[in-house]
Amino acid sequence: MGDHFQTIVDLQATPGQAERLAERVVAWLVAEGIVLAERTDCVLGQPLGHPPGPNWRRVAAPEDADRDLWDGLAVYTGRTVFHSGQGEPEAVTCPRCGVTTRLTSDGWDLLEDVWAPFAGAIDTWHKTGTAQVDCPACADSVPLPDWTWADEWFAFAHLGFEFWNWPRFTEEFRSRISELLDGHRTAYVWGKL
C-alpha cells in the first residue's frame, strides 16, 4: 500500500523569496483551518510538519472527502530536488525544440546512456543550484529546471509544500496556492513511497 504525497512546488521562487512566500501560504492554510499552526511529528522524512486542520476537506476532491486524514504538511524552503519517489522518470521534453526524449525502455528499464547527462546535472544542481543539460535532439544547452518531465516526475526549486497521505486536491486549491505565491508557475509532483 505505502504512503503517498502531493507536492505543490513554486518553480520561480528565489532563495531569498522562499521563506516569505512559505510563511504567507502557511498563514493562509492556518487561517482557513486547512492545517494547524502547531507543528508535530506528522510527516515522513522531516522531524515536524503541520497536521490537518478541521477544514481540510475543503481542498479535497469531492470523491475523496469522506476519508480520514492523519498525516500533515511539510514545507521545504531550500534548494530541493522534488521527485515522484518510486519508479523511474519516463521521459523529458526540451523547452527549446519541443522534442520529447524517452528515458526508459518499453520494459521500463532506465536507458543509462540517455539518463546519464540528466543524472549528472541533477547532482550538480542539488550541490550548486545551477546545471545545464545538452538536448539530445537539438544540442542546445538547457538549464535543468527548464526541462518538462513526463508526469511532472521532477521539479527543481527552493520552495515546496508536501502533503502526506491527503486526498487528491481540487484545481481551485492548487490555483489558490499559486495566487498566494505571487502567481508563480507551480509544478504538482505526486508519488508514493
Accessible surface in RSA format (square Angstrom, percent):
REM  Atomic radii and reference values for relative SASA: ProtOr
REM  Chains: A
REM  Algorithm: Lee & Richards
REM  Probe-radius: 1.40
REM  Slices: 20
REM RES _ NUM      All-atoms   Total-Side   Main-Chain    Non-polar    All polar
REM                ABS   REL    ABS   REL    ABS   REL    ABS   REL    ABS   REL
RES MET A   1   216.50 112.1 155.39 102.8  61.11 145.5 127.21 108.2  89.29 118.3
RES GLY A   2    44.71  55.1   0.00   N/A  44.71  55.1  21.77  59.7  22.94  51.4
RES ASP A   3    50.47  35.4  50.44  50.2   0.03   0.1   0.25   0.6  50.22  50.1
RES HIS A   4    59.80  32.7  59.80  41.6   0.00   0.0  42.13  43.4  17.67  20.6
RES PHE A   5     8.93   4.5   7.68   4.8   1.25   3.3   7.74   4.7   1.19   3.4
RES GLN A   6     7.15   4.0   7.15   5.2   0.00   0.0   6.51  13.8   0.65   0.5
RES THR A   7     0.95   0.7   0.95   1.0   0.00   0.0   0.11   0.2   0.84   1.3
RES ILE A   8     2.51   1.4   2.51   1.9   0.00   0.0   2.51   1.8   0.00   0.0
RES VAL A   9     0.00   0.0   0.00   0.0   0.00   0.0   0.00   0.0   0.00   0.0
RES ASP A  10     0.11   0.1   0.00   0.0   0.11   0.3   0.00   0.0   0.11   0.1
RES LEU A  11    47.54  26.5  23.65  16.9  23.89  60.1  24.09  16.9  23.46  63.1
RES GLN A  12    87.34  48.8  68.49  50.1  18.85  44.9  20.39  43.4  66.95  50.8
RES ALA A  13     6.55   6.0   0.00   0.0   6.55  14.9   0.00   0.0   6.55  17.3
RES THR A  14    67.41  47.9  64.65  65.5   2.76   6.6  61.36  82.4   6.05   9.2
RES PRO A  15    93.35  68.0  75.37  68.7  17.98  65.4  78.13  64.5  15.22  94.6
RES GLY A  16    73.50  90.6   0.00   N/A  73.50  90.6  41.93 115.1  31.57  70.7
RES GLN A  17    53.84  30.1  53.25  38.9   0.59   1.4  14.14  30.1  39.70  30.1
RES ALA A  18     0.35   0.3   0.35   0.5   0.00   0.0   0.35   0.5   0.00   0.0
RES GLU A  19    99.07  56.9  99.01  74.9   0.05   0.1  51.06  98.8  48.00  39.2
RES ARG A  20   110.73  46.5 105.03  53.5   5.70  13.6  73.91 101.0  36.83  22.3
RES LEU A  21     0.00   0.0   0.00   0.0   0.00   0.0   0.00   0.0   0.00   0.0
RES ALA A  22     5.17   4.8   5.14   7.9   0.03   0.1   5.17   7.3   0.00   0.0
RES GLU A  23   116.86  67.1 108.02  81.7   8.84  21.1  46.00  89.0  70.85  57.8
RES ARG A  24    87.16  36.6  77.07  39.3  10.09  24.0  38.42  52.5  48.73  29.5
RES VAL A  25     0.08   0.1   0.08   0.1   0.00   0.0   0.08   0.1   0.00   0.0
RES VAL A  26    23.36  15.4  23.36  21.1   0.00   0.0  23.36  20.3   0.00   0.0
RES ALA A  27    60.87  56.0  49.32  76.1  11.55  26.3  56.39  79.4   4.48  11.9
RES TRP A  28    48.37  19.4  43.23  20.9   5.13  12.1  41.37  22.1   6.99  11.3
RES LEU A  29     0.00   0.0   0.00   0.0   0.00   0.0   0.00   0.0   0.00   0.0
RES VAL A  30    49.20  32.4  39.10  35.4  10.11  24.4  39.10  34.0  10.11  27.4
RES ALA A  31    86.67  79.7  44.86  69.2  41.82  95.1  56.22  79.2  30.46  80.7
RES GLU A  32    51.38  29.5  48.21  36.5   3.17   7.6   4.77   9.2  46.61  38.1
RES GLY A  33    10.14  12.5   0.00   N/A  10.14  12.5   9.98  27.4   0.17   0.4
RES ILE A  34     4.11   2.3   4.11   3.1   0.00   0.0   4.11   3.0   0.00   0.0
RES VAL A  35     0.95   0.6   0.00   0.0   0.95   2.3   0.00   0.0   0.95   2.6
RES LEU A  36    64.58  36.0  63.58  45.5   1.00   2.5  64.58  45.4   0.00   0.0
RES ALA A  37    66.08  60.8  50.42  77.8  15.67  35.6  51.38  72.4  14.70  38.9
RES GLU A  38   105.11  60.3  90.30  68.3  14.81  35.3  42.68  82.6  62.42  51.0
RES ARG A  39   131.91  55.4 107.84  55.0  24.07  57.3  30.21  41.3 101.70  61.6
RES THR A  40    45.84  32.6  41.71  42.3   4.12   9.8  42.11  56.6   3.72   5.6
RES ASP A  41   123.06  86.2  95.01  94.6  28.06  66.3  31.11  73.2  91.96  91.7
RES CYS A  42    13.79  10.4   6.56   7.3   7.23  17.0  13.79  34.9   0.00   0.0
RES VAL A  43    10.67   7.0   0.07   0.1  10.60  25.5   2.68   2.3   7.99  21.7
RES LEU A  44    74.27  41.4  72.00  51.5   2.28   5.7  73.27  51.5   1.00   2.7
RES GLY A  45    76.76  94.7   0.00   N/A  76.76  94.7  44.04 120.8  32.72  73.3
RES GLN A  46    64.44  36.0  54.22  39.6  10.22  24.3   5.72  12.2  58.72  44.5
RES PRO A  47   107.35  78.2  89.55  81.6  17.80  64.7 101.80  84.0   5.56  34.5
RES LEU A  48    75.39  42.0  71.28  51.0   4.11  10.3  71.28  50.1   4.11  11.1
RES GLY A  49     1.37   1.7   0.00   N/A   1.37   1.7   1.37   3.8   0.00   0.0
RES HIS A  50    17.84   9.8  17.84  12.4   0.00   0.0   9.12   9.4   8.72  10.1
RES PRO A  51    17.44  12.7  17.44  15.9   0.00   0.0  17.44  14.4   0.00   0.0
RES PRO A  52    22.79  16.6  10.91   9.9  11.88  43.2  10.91   9.0  11.88  73.9
RES GLY A  53     3.91   4.8   0.00   N/A   3.91   4.8   1.72   4.7   2.19   4.9
RES PRO A  54   106.57  77.7  72.88  66.4  33.70 122.5  86.18  71.2  20.39 126.8
RES ASN A  55    57.59  39.7  53.85  52.0   3.74   9.0   4.32  10.4  53.27  51.5
RES TRP A  56    16.58   6.7  16.58   8.0   0.00   0.0   4.24   2.3  12.34  20.0
RES ARG A  57   109.36  45.9 102.09  52.0   7.27  17.3  45.02  61.5  64.34  39.0
RES ARG A  58   142.17  59.7 110.78  56.5  31.39  74.7  55.24  75.5  86.92  52.7
RES VAL A  59     4.30   2.8   4.30   3.9   0.00   0.0   4.30   3.7   0.00   0.0
RES ALA A  60     6.19   5.7   0.17   0.3   6.02  13.7   0.31   0.4   5.88  15.6
RES ALA A  61     4.15   3.8   4.08   6.3   0.07   0.2   4.15   5.8   0.00   0.0
RES PRO A  62   115.20  84.0  92.95  84.7  22.25  80.9  98.61  81.4  16.60 103.2
RES GLU A  63   113.12  64.9  81.15  61.4  31.97  76.1  66.23 128.1  46.89  38.3
RES ASP A  64    38.66  27.1  36.63  36.5   2.03   4.8   3.83   9.0  34.82  34.7
RES ALA A  65    22.86  21.0  21.50  33.2   1.36   3.1  21.75  30.6   1.10   2.9
RES ASP A  66   128.03  89.7  97.14  96.7  30.88  73.0  47.80 112.5  80.23  80.0
RES ARG A  67    73.82  31.0  65.89  33.6   7.93  18.9  40.84  55.8  32.98  20.0
RES ASP A  68   108.79  76.2 101.32 100.8   7.48  17.7  26.95  63.4  81.84  81.6
RES LEU A  69    25.58  14.2   0.09   0.1  25.49  64.1   0.09   0.1  25.49  68.6
RES TRP A  70   159.94  64.2 141.19  68.3  18.74  44.0 132.35  70.6  27.59  44.8
RES ASP A  71    22.65  15.9  22.65  22.5   0.00   0.0   1.79   4.2  20.86  20.8
RES GLY A  72     0.00   0.0   0.00   N/A   0.00   0.0   0.00   0.0   0.00   0.0
RES LEU A  73     0.14   0.1   0.00   0.0   0.14   0.4   0.00   0.0   0.14   0.4
RES ALA A  74     1.00   0.9   0.43   0.7   0.57   1.3   1.00   1.4   0.00   0.0
RES VAL A  75    44.50  29.3  15.68  14.2  28.82  69.4  15.68  13.6  28.82  78.2
RES TYR A  76    44.18  20.6  41.05  23.4   3.14   8.2  32.20  24.2  11.98  14.8
RES THR A  77    45.99  32.7  22.64  22.9  23.35  55.7   5.96   8.0  40.03  60.5
RES GLY A  78    34.50  42.5   0.00   N/A  34.50  42.5  32.14  88.2   2.36   5.3
RES ARG A  79    93.68  39.3  69.69  35.5  23.99  57.1   9.56  13.1  84.12  51.0
RES THR A  80    26.35  18.7  25.01  25.4   1.34   3.2  19.72  26.5   6.63  10.0
RES VAL A  81    26.91  17.7  14.70  13.3  12.22  29.4  14.70  12.8  12.22  33.1
RES PHE A  82     8.65   4.3   4.78   3.0   3.87  10.1   8.65   5.2   0.00   0.0
RES HIS A  83    80.74  44.1  74.30  51.6   6.44  16.5  41.59  42.9  39.15  45.6
RES SER A  84    11.49   9.7   9.55  12.7   1.94   4.5   7.69  16.4   3.81   5.3
RES GLY A  85    17.94  22.1   0.00   N/A  17.94  22.1   2.74   7.5  15.21  34.1
RES GLN A  86   106.28  59.4  88.32  64.6  17.96  42.8  41.17  87.6  65.11  49.4
RES GLY A  87    58.10  71.7   0.00   N/A  58.10  71.7  37.12 101.9  20.99  47.0
RES GLU A  88    81.58  46.8  67.12  50.8  14.46  34.4  13.38  25.9  68.20  55.7
RES PRO A  89     2.61   1.9   2.61   2.4   0.00   0.0   2.61   2.2   0.00   0.0
RES GLU A  90    52.13  29.9  51.26  38.8   0.87   2.1   6.78  13.1  45.35  37.0
RES ALA A  91     7.73   7.1   7.29  11.3   0.44   1.0   7.36  10.4   0.36   1.0
RES VAL A  92     0.39   0.3   0.00   0.0   0.39   0.9   0.39   0.3   0.00   0.0
RES THR A  93    35.76  25.4  35.67  36.2   0.09   0.2  22.51  30.2  13.25  20.0
RES CYS A  94     0.79   0.6   0.06   0.1   0.73   1.7   0.06   0.2   0.73   0.8
RES PRO A  95    67.44  49.2  27.06  24.7  40.38 146.8  37.70  31.1  29.74 184.8
RES ARG A  96   127.45  53.5  90.32  46.0  37.13  88.4  36.97  50.5  90.48  54.8
RES CYS A  97    53.44  40.4  18.71  20.9  34.73  81.6  28.43  72.0  25.01  27.0
RES GLY A  98    50.26  62.0   0.00   N/A  50.26  62.0  27.79  76.3  22.47  50.3
RES VAL A  99    68.04  44.8  63.22  57.2   4.82  11.6  67.94  59.0   0.10   0.3
RES THR A 100    78.58  55.9  54.66  55.4  23.92  57.0  37.31  50.1  41.27  62.4
RES THR A 101    18.59  13.2  13.99  14.2   4.60  11.0  15.76  21.2   2.83   4.3
RES ARG A 102    98.30  41.3  90.95  46.4   7.34  17.5  61.62  84.2  36.68  22.2
RES LEU A 103     0.00   0.0   0.00   0.0   0.00   0.0   0.00   0.0   0.00   0.0
RES THR A 104     0.55   0.4   0.05   0.1   0.50   1.2   0.05   0.1   0.50   0.8
RES SER A 105    33.35  28.2  27.40  36.6   5.95  13.7  30.79  65.6   2.55   3.6
RES ASP A 106   137.40  96.2 110.89 110.4  26.50  62.7  42.20  99.3  95.20  94.9
RES GLY A 107    56.07  69.1   0.00   N/A  56.07  69.1  33.17  91.0  22.90  51.3
RES TRP A 108   153.10  61.4 141.81  68.6  11.29  26.5 117.16  62.5  35.94  58.3
RES ASP A 109    96.66  67.7  94.09  93.6   2.57   6.1  25.52  60.1  71.13  70.9
RES LEU A 110    34.50  19.2  18.20  13.0  16.30  41.0  18.20  12.8  16.30  43.9
RES LEU A 111    59.35  33.1  56.69  40.6   2.67   6.7  59.35  41.7   0.00   0.0
RES GLU A 112   116.06  66.6 110.97  84.0   5.09  12.1  61.61 119.2  54.45  44.5
RES ASP A 113   120.06  84.1  94.77  94.3  25.29  59.8  51.45 121.1  68.61  68.4
RES VAL A 114    39.12  25.7  32.35  29.3   6.77  16.3  38.26  33.2   0.86   2.3
RES TRP A 115    34.60  13.9  34.60  16.7   0.00   0.0  21.67  11.6  12.93  21.0
RES ALA A 116    57.61  53.0  46.36  71.5  11.25  25.6  50.80  71.5   6.80  18.0
RES PRO A 117    70.60  51.5  53.73  49.0  16.87  61.3  66.00  54.5   4.60  28.6
RES PHE A 118     0.31   0.2   0.31   0.2   0.00   0.0   0.31   0.2   0.00   0.0
RES ALA A 119    35.85  33.0  28.41  43.8   7.44  16.9  30.59  43.1   5.25  13.9
RES GLY A 120    39.19  48.3   0.00   N/A  39.19  48.3  36.72 100.8   2.47   5.5
RES ALA A 121     7.17   6.6   1.12   1.7   6.04  13.7   5.37   7.6   1.80   4.8
RES ILE A 122    23.35  13.3  23.35  17.4   0.00   0.0  23.35  16.8   0.00   0.0
RES ASP A 123    70.65  49.5  66.63  66.3   4.03   9.5  22.83  53.7  47.83  47.7
RES THR A 124    58.75  41.8  56.68  57.5   2.07   4.9  32.61  43.8  26.14  39.5
RES TRP A 125     6.35   2.5   6.35   3.1   0.00   0.0   2.98   1.6   3.37   5.5
RES HIS A 126    99.24  54.2  92.69  64.4   6.55  16.7  53.77  55.4  45.47  52.9
RES LYS A 127   139.79  68.2 114.45  70.2  25.35  60.3  77.78  70.0  62.02  66.1
RES THR A 128    78.79  56.0  52.86  53.6  25.93  61.8  57.74  77.6  21.04  31.8
RES GLY A 129    25.38  31.3   0.00   N/A  25.38  31.3   5.23  14.4  20.15  45.1
RES THR A 130    87.95  62.6  84.09  85.2   3.86   9.2  61.97  83.2  25.98  39.3
RES ALA A 131    10.14   9.3   1.42   2.2   8.71  19.8   8.82  12.4   1.32   3.5
RES GLN A 132    95.14  53.2  72.25  52.8  22.90  54.5  39.12  83.3  56.02  42.5
RES VAL A 133     3.98   2.6   0.35   0.3   3.63   8.7   3.98   3.5   0.00   0.0
RES ASP A 134    91.47  64.1  80.67  80.3  10.79  25.5  23.34  54.9  68.13  67.9
RES CYS A 135     3.87   2.9   0.13   0.1   3.74   8.8   0.00   0.0   3.87   4.2
RES PRO A 136    81.85  59.7  38.06  34.7  43.79 159.2  50.89  42.0  30.95 192.4
RES ALA A 137    57.02  52.4  15.06  23.2  41.96  95.5  24.76  34.9  32.26  85.5
RES CYS A 138    47.14  35.7  21.04  23.5  26.09  61.3  28.98  73.4  18.16  19.6
RES ALA A 139    77.80  71.5  60.15  92.8  17.65  40.1  61.40  86.5  16.39  43.4
RES ASP A 140    62.68  43.9  58.89  58.6   3.80   9.0   7.17  16.9  55.52  55.4
RES SER A 141    54.67  46.2  40.60  54.2  14.08  32.4  32.30  68.8  22.38  31.3
RES VAL A 142     0.02   0.0   0.02   0.0   0.00   0.0   0.02   0.0   0.00   0.0
RES PRO A 143    39.59  28.9  39.59  36.1   0.00   0.0  39.59  32.7   0.00   0.0
RES LEU A 144     0.03   0.0   0.00   0.0   0.03   0.1   0.00   0.0   0.03   0.1
RES PRO A 145    49.29  35.9  34.02  31.0  15.27  55.5  34.58  28.6  14.71  91.4
RES ASP A 146    65.32  45.8  51.99  51.7  13.33  31.5  12.09  28.4  53.23  53.1
RES TRP A 147     9.53   3.8   0.16   0.1   9.38  22.0   0.16   0.1   9.38  15.2
RES THR A 148    83.54  59.4  79.08  80.2   4.46  10.6  56.14  75.4  27.40  41.4
RES TRP A 149     9.57   3.8   3.62   1.8   5.95  14.0   3.34   1.8   6.23  10.1
RES ALA A 150    35.03  32.2  20.03  30.9  15.00  34.1  32.51  45.8   2.52   6.7
RES ASP A 151    95.80  67.1  73.53  73.2  22.27  52.7  18.37  43.2  77.44  77.2
RES GLU A 152    65.41  37.6  63.64  48.1   1.77   4.2  29.10  56.3  36.31  29.6
RES TRP A 153    30.39  12.2  30.39  14.7   0.00   0.0  21.79  11.6   8.60  13.9
RES PHE A 154    21.05  10.5  13.94   8.6   7.11  18.5  13.94   8.4   7.11  20.4
RES ALA A 155     5.18   4.8   1.22   1.9   3.96   9.0   5.18   7.3   0.00   0.0
RES PHE A 156     7.87   3.9   2.14   1.3   5.73  14.9   2.14   1.3   5.73  16.4
RES ALA A 157     3.57   3.3   0.42   0.6   3.15   7.2   3.57   5.0   0.00   0.0
RES HIS A 158    29.91  16.3  29.91  20.8   0.00   0.0  13.65  14.1  16.26  18.9
RES LEU A 159     0.00   0.0   0.00   0.0   0.00   0.0   0.00   0.0   0.00   0.0
RES GLY A 160     0.00   0.0   0.00   N/A   0.00   0.0   0.00   0.0   0.00   0.0
RES PHE A 161     0.87   0.4   0.87   0.5   0.00   0.0   0.87   0.5   0.00   0.0
RES GLU A 162    18.32  10.5  18.32  13.9   0.00   0.0   0.00   0.0  18.32  15.0
RES PHE A 163     0.58   0.3   0.48   0.3   0.10   0.3   0.48   0.3   0.10   0.3
RES TRP A 164     8.74   3.5   8.74   4.2   0.00   0.0   8.74   4.7   0.00   0.0
RES ASN A 165     6.55   4.5   6.31   6.1   0.24   0.6   1.93   4.7   4.62   4.5
RES TRP A 166     1.35   0.5   0.15   0.1   1.20   2.8   0.15   0.1   1.20   2.0
RES PRO A 167     2.13   1.6   0.66   0.6   1.47   5.4   2.00   1.6   0.13   0.8
RES ARG A 168   126.08  52.9 119.31  60.8   6.78  16.1  57.47  78.5  68.62  41.6
RES PHE A 169     5.46   2.7   0.35   0.2   5.11  13.3   0.35   0.2   5.11  14.6
RES THR A 170    25.96  18.5  20.40  20.7   5.55  13.2  23.68  31.8   2.28   3.4
RES GLU A 171   110.47  63.4 107.16  81.1   3.32   7.9  59.21 114.5  51.26  41.9
RES GLU A 172   130.67  75.0 121.95  92.3   8.71  20.7  71.57 138.4  59.09  48.2
RES PHE A 173     8.76   4.4   3.09   1.9   5.67  14.8   8.21   5.0   0.55   1.6
RES ARG A 174    60.88  25.6  58.58  29.9   2.30   5.5  10.08  13.8  50.80  30.8
RES SER A 175    59.78  50.5  53.13  70.9   6.65  15.3  28.53  60.8  31.26  43.8
RES ARG A 176    85.34  35.8  84.53  43.1   0.81   1.9  28.53  39.0  56.81  34.4
RES ILE A 177     1.02   0.6   1.02   0.8   0.00   0.0   1.02   0.7   0.00   0.0
RES SER A 178    24.56  20.8  24.56  32.8   0.00   0.0  11.93  25.4  12.62  17.7
RES GLU A 179   106.35  61.1  89.09  67.4  17.26  41.1  39.68  76.8  66.67  54.4
RES LEU A 180    18.41  10.3  16.09  11.5   2.32   5.8  18.41  12.9   0.00   0.0
RES LEU A 181     0.00   0.0   0.00   0.0   0.00   0.0   0.00   0.0   0.00   0.0
RES ASP A 182    75.14  52.6  43.07  42.9  32.06  75.8  27.06  63.7  48.08  47.9
RES GLY A 183    54.78  67.6   0.00   N/A  54.78  67.6  25.46  69.9  29.32  65.7
RES HIS A 184    25.85  14.1  24.32  16.9   1.54   3.9  11.25  11.6  14.60  17.0
RES ARG A 185   140.06  58.8 132.89  67.7   7.17  17.1  73.98 101.1  66.08  40.0
RES THR A 186    48.48  34.5  22.78  23.1  25.69  61.2   0.05   0.1  48.43  73.2
RES ALA A 187     7.13   6.6   5.14   7.9   1.99   4.5   6.68   9.4   0.45   1.2
RES TYR A 188    28.57  13.3  27.42  15.6   1.15   3.0  22.16  16.7   6.41   7.9
RES VAL A 189     0.69   0.5   0.69   0.6   0.00   0.0   0.69   0.6   0.00   0.0
RES TRP A 190   134.10  53.8 133.13  64.4   0.97   2.3 116.24  62.0  17.86  29.0
RES GLY A 191     6.41   7.9   0.00   N/A   6.41   7.9   5.10  14.0   1.31   2.9
RES LYS A 192    85.92  41.9  84.63  51.9   1.29   3.1  40.83  36.8  45.09  48.0
RES LEU A 193    98.46  54.8  76.02  54.4  22.44  56.4  92.48  64.9   5.98  16.1
END  Absolute sums over single chains surface
CHAIN  1 A     9523.4       7385.3       2138.2       5183.5       4339.9
END  Absolute sums over all chains
TOTAL          9523.4       7385.3       2138.2       5183.5       4339.9
